[in-house]
Structure formats: structure tokens, C-alpha cells
């Protein structure tokens, strides 16, 4: 089986087709579920429209349009959630899965995958945002915590007393954050720095990264199917 990463689909429809294909691999009933979602959502909207707009020609047209729009909206909501769930299921356990999830962070976040790693494919990624510098480790919990400790010291020298340096271990154990909850966990971290401080620390971090050897991702690409699925839903 080839491990090659598929070419990103171009255009909104292409993104949706790609997301649907990815989702169907692990959610084989997705087509039936979306059809039922459209029928139920549209049916509820049509019933509501019948009472609100009446049974005249104009009311009938408005009701049909309203029912179709609500049906489509329902499908997009359900598809978005199931596509994200399927994407997480496919990348969980792969090297770089956390980086793939963190790519879903939108404006106001700066991600640098694999700022540090071990020969055993334990990896630390870095996210900079309003909470400060966030180091995210994935791999063997013991080795990752040691790697995080070393990286935290390096980044603390850059951030000083004003920029918090936080660490997260991705996993299912005590004190760890599940991959499926990683992005939500990062977003909920308290805001501790101002945008100007964030700009300043990013500049300093570039200098830090330039002073040490590049840290390429361990064997195996960063999963991107999750990002593609989510992007298709965002538009």
C-alpha cells in the first residue's frame, strides 16, 4: 500500500468530494445518513413553512426553498462533524497526528511541527498564540516528557518572565490530552499575552530555530486528511 499523500483537491466541490471519500472509508453509511438528514431537516422545515407561509402559490414557493436550504444546512452540519471524526480515526496513532490536528487552528495561531524529536519518533510541536508558547508532545509518554522538559527550558529563555511556556502530552493516559480534544483544549487555554508580544516572541523563536539543526519530521508524512475534511466544511 502506498503511503503517498494525495494531492489536495482544488475548488470547493473538489474539497467536499475529497472529504466525502475520506469519510466513507471509515463511515460506510455516510451517504444514507446524509440523505436521511436532508429529508428530516427539509421535512421539519417544510412543515414549519406550511403553517408560517400558508398554502398559496407564493407561500408554497417560499416553503420549498426554505425546506431545501434547511435540508442542505443540516447535511453540512452533520457531514462536518462526521468527517472530522473519521479524519481523527484515520490519523490517530500515526506519527505527526497531533500536528495534523493542530493545523486546524485558524487565525491567531502559529504552528511549527517537529521543533524537536527523538530517533524513536517522539515529537514535540510548537504552537504560539495568545496563551503563550505551547509545546505539544506525542509518542512514548516518558520520553516525550523528558523531551518537553528540555524544550521548555530553551523556550523559557526566549519568552522570559512575560511569556508563559505551556506543555501538553497527547495520549489517553492520566494528565494527557486526547487527540480528538487537542484543538479544543488549546483554544480554551487562557489568553496571557497581547498580539504585540506574540509578534515579538515569534521573531525571537525564528532566531532560536536558526541556531539549531533543522528537525525534520520522523519517517512518515504529517497526516493532512483531517485538515482537508475540516477545510471543506469551513469553505
Secondary structure, DSSP 4 states (H G I P E B T S, - for coil): ---PPPPPPPSHHHHHHHHHHHHHHH-TTHHHHHHHHHHHHHHHHHHHHHHHH-SSHHHHHHHHHHHHHHHHHHHHHHHHHHHHHHHHHHHTTSTTHHHHHHTT--TT-EEEEEEEE-TT--EEEEEEETTEEEEEEESSHHHHHHHHHHHHHHHHHHHTTTS-EEEEEESSSTT-B-GGGHHHHHHTSPP-S-HHHHHHHHHHHHHHHHHS---PPPSSPPP-HHHHHHHHHH-
